Amino acid sequence: MLISHNDNLKIINFVTTTIYILLTYPIQDFPTHKYGRPDKEYLQYRWKPSSCDIPRFNGLDFLNKWRGKKIMFVGDSLSLNQWNSLSCLLHAAVPNSKYSYYRRTPLSIVTFEEYGVQLYLYHTTYLVDMVKENVGTVLKLDSIETGKAWLGMDMLIFNTWHWWTHTGSGQPWDYMEEGGKLIKDMNRLIAFYKGLTTWGRWVDRSVDPSKTKVFFQSISPVHYQGKDWNQPSKNCKGETMPVFGSSYPRGILEEQVVVKKVLSRIRKPVYLLDITLLSQLRKDAHPSTYSGDHSGLDCSHWCLPGLPDTWNQLLYAAL
């Protein structure tokens, strides 16, 4: 179901229940099973809308319809998660088709050569510019010069949020800047709103909707606090079952409200790929302690195969 929010913003949002469907998938990044996760149930969940049917992802159909086109994911490691998923879904559809891979930070490209389909990943944690200056690293809330690298695409799928919450030693910048004024810090939701507004202005200024479709991947939730799903003192470690039903105890995320507010003010057509609730319910779907070379507990990224495949199924349905 495609719900019109206003003339320019379309929200792809499904009220869901769960069913079991077995997925097949080649090895890729975030392969939780490769790193020793013993249970397999997380591989078998797919989302089914309660009020409509959506098509199964058809990789060959996708490649034929987007033959000769350039598709770019722009954002942080959650964009990497979805880009990995789409690359592998397409490869699984045409396993004998020739493909090539290019990587040079911040750009990665997978090309399905027989079809001329190129999947780009442009890594940028904030969308707005972050530059090194004499005073240190500066996050420029009103500058988006990096957007030049995103031009000429047939589809753009944007994402940002997780890094806006990082503080202390986990924060990669020393100052924020707005209107030429350096700021040591500010409320992160306000900063997020300002940065996302700058991105929205870039879309209005730079995107030709007759040539480029624009999506924004909504907030991908984390599962570090069990109180969010009514299980105090827990996190995603050891979780093997989703939250069943069509609601999540924590409710609406403030950052998701910011996203919808900014997108509603963009004049050009932008599609919100609303994966937030779908993902909130999948507390079982994170790498947890099975994340290979990455130490610690990962309750923010997603196992592959797994939940990001559903994000791409919704993207396919929207297209």
Backbone torsions as a table, in degrees:
resi	resn	phi	psi	omega
1	MET	NA	128.0	178.5
2	LEU	-104.7	112.9	-173.5
3	ILE	-100.8	121.9	-179.5
4	SER	-79.7	121.2	178.4
5	HIS	-91.0	-43.2	168.0
6	ASN	-154.8	-168.5	-173.8
7	ASP	-64.4	-28.0	-173.1
8	ASN	-108.9	-25.0	-177.0
9	LEU	-103.8	122.1	175.3
10	LYS	-112.5	131.8	-178.9
11	ILE	-107.8	120.6	176.3
12	ILE	-96.1	103.4	-170.4
13	ASN	-142.8	127.1	-175.5
14	PHE	-120.7	128.7	166.8
15	VAL	-75.6	130.8	-164.5
16	THR	-128.1	155.5	163.4
17	THR	-125.1	178.4	-177.3
18	THR	-117.2	148.1	171.6
19	ILE	-138.3	162.9	177.9
20	TYR	-94.9	127.6	170.9
21	ILE	-142.1	130.1	-179.6
22	LEU	-79.9	131.9	179.4
23	LEU	-102.7	148.9	170.3
24	THR	-118.2	145.4	-168.8
25	TYR	-162.8	137.2	172.6
26	PRO	-75.1	168.4	179.5
27	ILE	-68.7	145.2	-177.6
28	GLN	-160.5	-175.2	173.8
29	ASP	-61.8	156.3	-177.2
30	PHE	60.2	34.6	-179.5
31	PRO	-83.1	81.0	-175.0
32	THR	-54.3	-38.6	-179.1
33	HIS	-63.5	-33.0	178.9
34	LYS	-64.4	-31.9	-176.2
35	TYR	-93.8	14.8	166.2
36	GLY	102.9	10.1	177.6
37	ARG	-63.4	124.5	-171.8
38	PRO	-79.4	-30.9	-177.5
39	ASP	-86.3	156.1	-176.6
40	LYS	-123.6	-2.4	-176.0
41	GLU	-59.8	-33.0	-177.8
42	TYR	-62.5	-19.1	177.8
43	LEU	-76.7	-14.4	-166.1
44	GLN	-107.3	0.9	-179.4
45	TYR	-91.6	133.0	170.3
46	ARG	-129.6	153.6	-178.2
47	TRP	-93.4	138.1	176.5
48	LYS	-123.9	121.1	176.9
49	PRO	-60.7	146.4	-178.3
50	SER	-83.8	-16.9	-173.7
51	SER	-120.1	0.8	179.3
52	CYS	-161.7	171.2	175.6
53	ASP	-109.7	142.3	174.1
54	ILE	-119.7	150.7	-176.5
55	PRO	-70.1	148.0	169.5
56	ARG	-63.2	149.4	177.4
57	PHE	-65.0	128.5	179.5
58	ASN	-120.2	100.3	-174.8
59	GLY	-63.1	-39.9	-180.0
60	LEU	-65.9	-42.1	176.7
61	ASP	-62.2	-42.3	178.2
62	PHE	-59.1	-48.4	-178.3
63	LEU	-63.6	-38.6	179.1
64	ASN	-69.1	-41.6	-178.8
65	LYS	-70.6	-28.5	-178.8
66	TRP	-108.7	25.5	179.1
67	ARG	-55.9	130.2	178.3
68	GLY	75.9	10.4	-174.7
69	LYS	-103.8	160.9	178.6
70	LYS	-113.7	125.0	-178.8
71	ILE	-120.7	126.7	-177.1
72	MET	-124.4	129.1	168.2
73	PHE	-94.2	130.6	-177.4
74	VAL	-125.9	119.3	178.6
75	GLY	158.5	-154.4	-175.7
76	ASP	-93.2	-155.2	-175.1
77	SER	-70.3	-13.4	172.2
78	LEU	-73.4	-31.4	170.8
79	SER	-65.9	-40.0	174.7
80	LEU	-58.2	-42.7	178.4
81	ASN	-56.9	-46.2	-178.0
82	GLN	-74.0	-37.5	177.8
83	TRP	-62.4	-45.2	174.9
84	ASN	-56.1	-46.5	-178.0
85	SER	-60.7	-49.0	-177.9
86	LEU	-64.3	-41.5	178.9
87	SER	-58.0	-43.7	-176.9
88	CYS	-75.5	-35.2	175.6
89	LEU	-61.6	-41.0	179.7
90	LEU	-71.0	-40.4	178.4
91	HIS	-63.5	-37.9	179.1
92	ALA	-64.8	-28.7	-179.9
93	ALA	-75.8	-30.9	-178.4
94	VAL	-134.3	65.4	-171.7
95	PRO	-62.4	-22.4	-178.8
96	ASN	-97.8	1.3	-179.9
97	SER	-79.8	142.3	-177.6
98	LYS	-72.9	135.4	175.6
99	TYR	-139.2	160.2	178.3
100	SER	-130.7	158.4	-175.7
101	TYR	-133.6	133.3	178.4
102	TYR	-130.0	138.6	176.8
103	ARG	-146.1	123.2	171.4
104	ARG	-152.6	108.3	-173.9
105	THR	-46.2	130.3	9.7
106	PRO	-96.4	15.3	-171.1
107	LEU	-113.0	134.0	170.9
108	SER	-128.2	145.8	-178.0
109	ILE	-140.1	129.5	167.3
110	VAL	-110.4	127.1	-179.2
111	THR	-117.1	123.6	172.1
112	PHE	-90.6	96.7	-163.4
113	GLU	-65.8	-36.3	-179.4
114	GLU	-63.3	-29.1	-176.4
115	TYR	-105.9	-10.2	-178.9
116	GLY	68.2	19.5	179.0
117	VAL	-89.5	126.5	179.3
118	GLN	-116.2	126.1	176.8
119	LEU	-105.5	110.4	-179.4
120	TYR	-97.8	147.7	169.2
121	LEU	-128.2	117.9	176.6
122	TYR	-109.8	112.7	-175.3
123	HIS	-83.9	117.4	174.2
124	THR	-152.1	122.1	-170.4
125	THR	-77.5	-25.3	-174.0
126	TYR	-118.1	-7.1	-171.5
127	LEU	71.0	-48.8	176.0
128	VAL	-75.2	167.6	-172.8
129	ASP	-73.6	143.8	169.9
130	MET	-130.2	117.2	-171.8
131	VAL	-129.8	153.6	176.1
132	LYS	-89.5	126.7	177.4
133	GLU	-130.0	178.9	-177.3
134	ASN	-58.6	-32.5	-177.7
135	VAL	-81.5	-12.0	-176.7
136	GLY	132.1	-160.5	179.0
137	THR	-85.7	129.3	-173.3
138	VAL	-119.6	126.8	174.0
139	LEU	-92.3	112.0	-172.8
140	LYS	-94.5	103.4	-173.8
141	LEU	-68.5	-19.5	-176.8
142	ASP	-118.2	24.3	-179.8
143	SER	-133.0	138.6	-178.0
144	ILE	-146.2	51.9	179.7
145	GLU	-62.8	-27.8	179.0
146	THR	-63.0	-16.5	179.5
147	GLY	-60.3	-17.6	177.5
148	LYS	-59.8	-29.9	-178.2
149	ALA	-75.6	-10.0	-175.4
150	TRP	-98.9	-3.6	-176.9
151	LEU	-74.8	155.5	175.9
152	GLY	83.8	9.3	179.3
153	MET	-90.3	154.1	175.6
154	ASP	-90.1	-22.6	175.8
155	MET	-147.0	137.6	175.9
156	LEU	-125.4	130.5	176.3
157	ILE	-122.3	110.8	-174.0
158	PHE	-100.4	156.9	176.1
159	ASN	-159.6	139.9	167.8
160	THR	-165.1	146.6	168.4
161	TRP	173.7	-51.5	-166.9
162	HIS	-53.4	-39.4	-176.5
163	TRP	-74.8	-17.1	177.3
164	TRP	-65.8	-21.1	-177.5
165	THR	-90.0	-10.6	-176.1
166	HIS	-70.9	136.9	179.5
167	THR	-132.3	171.0	175.9
168	GLY	59.5	-135.9	-177.2
169	SER	-68.0	-17.8	178.7
170	GLY	-85.2	-1.3	-177.6
171	GLN	-96.1	123.2	-173.2
172	PRO	-84.1	-1.0	-179.6
173	TRP	-118.1	156.7	178.3
174	ASP	-98.2	-33.8	179.6
175	TYR	-140.0	153.1	162.9
176	MET	-96.4	159.7	177.1
177	GLU	-139.2	136.4	174.1
178	GLU	-145.8	128.8	-179.4
179	GLY	60.7	30.8	179.7
180	GLY	80.4	2.1	-178.1
181	LYS	-106.5	129.0	177.7
182	LEU	-79.7	139.0	-178.7
183	ILE	-131.2	128.6	-178.1
184	LYS	-67.5	-37.4	178.5
185	ASP	-170.5	165.6	173.6
186	MET	-156.8	169.7	175.0
187	ASN	-51.8	127.6	-170.9
188	ARG	-70.1	-29.7	175.3
189	LEU	-66.5	-37.6	177.1
190	ILE	-66.8	-44.3	178.4
191	ALA	-61.2	-42.4	178.0
192	PHE	-60.3	-43.8	178.2
193	TYR	-60.2	-45.3	-179.7
194	LYS	-64.1	-45.8	-179.7
195	GLY	-64.8	-42.2	-179.6
196	LEU	-68.5	-33.4	175.6
197	THR	-63.5	-39.2	175.7
198	THR	-60.9	-43.3	176.7
199	TRP	-61.8	-42.8	179.4
200	GLY	-59.6	-39.4	176.9
201	ARG	-65.9	-35.2	176.7
202	TRP	-63.3	-43.2	178.4
203	VAL	-58.7	-48.9	-179.6
204	ASP	-61.4	-35.6	-175.9
205	ARG	-82.9	-32.0	-165.5
206	SER	-113.5	-20.3	-172.5
207	VAL	-96.7	131.5	172.1
208	ASP	-98.2	106.0	-174.4
209	PRO	-64.6	-16.3	176.4
210	SER	-76.1	-13.6	-178.5
211	LYS	-117.6	-23.9	-172.6
212	THR	-133.8	126.3	171.5
213	LYS	-89.0	138.4	-178.5
214	VAL	-119.9	126.6	174.1
215	PHE	-118.9	151.8	168.7
216	PHE	-124.7	122.5	176.9
217	GLN	-76.2	120.3	-176.6
218	SER	-68.0	-178.6	-172.5
219	ILE	-62.4	126.4	173.8
220	SER	-92.1	117.6	-172.2
221	PRO	-78.4	164.6	173.0
222	VAL	-111.0	164.8	179.9
223	HIS	-133.2	61.7	178.4
224	TYR	-96.5	-14.0	-177.5
225	GLN	-127.4	110.6	-177.4
226	GLY	-60.5	-21.5	178.6
227	LYS	-62.0	-21.0	178.8
228	ASP	-64.8	-27.8	177.1
229	TRP	-120.7	29.0	174.3
230	ASN	66.1	36.2	173.2
231	GLN	-132.3	82.4	-176.1
232	PRO	-56.7	149.7	175.9
233	SER	64.4	26.1	177.1
234	LYS	-125.7	166.4	170.5
235	ASN	-140.4	-160.1	-174.5
236	CYS	-76.3	-11.8	-177.8
237	LYS	-60.4	126.9	178.1
238	GLY	81.3	-1.5	179.6
239	GLU	-75.3	127.5	-178.7
240	THR	-124.3	-2.0	-180.0
241	MET	-129.4	143.5	175.4
242	PRO	-73.9	172.3	168.4
243	VAL	-82.3	116.5	-175.9
244	PHE	-83.0	149.6	180.0
245	GLY	115.2	-164.7	-175.6
246	SER	-125.0	21.2	176.2
247	SER	-145.2	159.6	-177.0
248	TYR	-126.5	131.1	-172.9
249	PRO	-53.8	-38.2	-177.7
250	ARG	-64.6	-30.8	178.9
251	GLY	86.1	-157.2	-174.8
252	ILE	-72.0	136.6	178.6
253	LEU	-85.7	138.2	179.6
254	GLU	-60.5	-38.9	-178.8
255	GLU	-66.0	-29.3	176.8
256	GLN	-69.7	-34.9	175.6
257	VAL	-62.4	-41.3	177.9
258	VAL	-61.1	-45.8	-179.9
259	VAL	-57.4	-49.1	-177.5
260	LYS	-65.7	-35.3	178.7
261	LYS	-64.6	-46.2	-179.2
262	VAL	-66.4	-45.8	-177.3
263	LEU	-64.0	-32.4	-179.3
264	SER	-67.4	-16.8	-178.1
265	ARG	-98.8	-3.9	178.3
266	ILE	-79.2	133.1	-176.1
267	ARG	-77.6	-33.4	-179.5
268	LYS	-77.5	154.9	178.1
269	PRO	-64.6	123.6	175.2
270	VAL	-131.5	137.4	-178.4
271	TYR	-110.0	123.9	177.1
272	LEU	-88.0	112.2	175.4
273	LEU	-83.9	92.6	-168.7
274	ASP	-84.4	89.3	-177.2
275	ILE	-102.4	9.5	-170.8
276	THR	-66.2	-56.3	-178.2
277	LEU	-63.8	-42.5	177.0
278	LEU	-52.3	-40.8	-175.3
279	SER	-82.3	-33.7	176.2
280	GLN	-56.8	-38.6	-176.3
281	LEU	-73.1	-13.3	-176.1
282	ARG	-98.8	60.2	177.1
283	LYS	-63.9	-16.2	-179.2
284	ASP	-87.9	-4.8	-163.3
285	ALA	-101.9	12.2	-179.6
286	HIS	-92.4	157.8	174.8
287	PRO	-61.6	-27.1	-179.8
288	SER	56.3	-124.2	179.2
289	THR	-89.8	0.6	-177.8
290	TYR	-103.1	66.8	-175.0
291	SER	-125.1	25.0	172.8
292	GLY	69.6	-122.8	-175.1
293	ASP	-76.4	-8.7	-178.6
294	HIS	-86.9	121.0	-179.2
295	SER	-80.5	162.0	176.5
296	GLY	89.9	-165.6	-175.6
297	LEU	-108.7	121.1	-179.0
298	ASP	-106.3	100.7	176.2
299	CYS	-113.8	25.1	179.6
300	SER	-120.1	-35.6	175.1
301	HIS	-87.6	178.4	-172.5
302	TRP	-129.7	141.0	177.3
303	CYS	-62.4	147.5	170.5
304	LEU	-126.3	131.2	-0.9
305	PRO	-66.1	158.6	-178.2
306	GLY	163.2	-144.0	-170.7
307	LEU	-57.4	-43.2	-179.4
308	PRO	-59.0	-20.7	174.1
309	ASP	-62.7	-35.6	176.9
310	THR	-67.5	-40.2	176.5
311	TRP	-55.2	-42.6	-178.5
312	ASN	-74.5	-27.7	173.4
313	GLN	-65.3	-41.3	178.3
314	LEU	-67.6	-37.7	175.1
315	LEU	-61.1	-44.4	178.1
316	TYR	-61.0	-43.3	178.8
317	ALA	-64.3	-40.1	179.8
318	ALA	-65.1	-37.2	-179.3
319	LEU	-71.5	NA	NA
